Amino acid sequence: MAHYQLTMPVTEEQVRQLRVNDTVTLESTLFGIRDATQIHMLDRGRSTRFDLDGHAVIHTAPNVRKVERSEAFPAGYQPVCIGTTTSDRMERFTRPLMERFGVRFIVGKGGMREGSLEAFRDLGGAYLAIVGGTAALETTWIEQIEDVDLDDLNPESLWKFRIRHFGPLLVAMDSHGGSLYTEVRADVDARRAEVLASLGVV
């Protein structure tokens, strides 16, 4: 296991250095994205003025407060609580998000499936897991909401966060076919079989 401190954006080479159970801390920029954002971008063909190439996206629909634009709040929003949502239901967006927009990391909770694992392997990406229930902590890692696009979808807008020491996050799926979720499922299945066998259950 190794720890990496990565300033965004990153290269494919940097991503392919990561292995399952490594940890990562992200610096500089993180984009917030959720179901409606991806439906509009990937199903309905909406464009964004943001350059996501080499960047990380986090599955979130943040709780924010509308404020006057200022140097401190250039997007006109103040972060209140920015937590991570479950990733699995956004499985079908992983490959097109990487192919069309160049995204390298997905930050979320609960993991993703085989299609995402294949996309990470083929294109050079990784899934960075965050512990559920840590929204208050995550919010302290976000220094500012720098900008927002597709804001008619609020709160499922496309958010641009300025971050500092965002992590550590766990590399739960890597670009080499490794998946912590696959390993855990295999372990659970094996232990279940042992227990059933000890009980004489076929």
Disulfide bonds with the S-S distance in Angstrom:
none
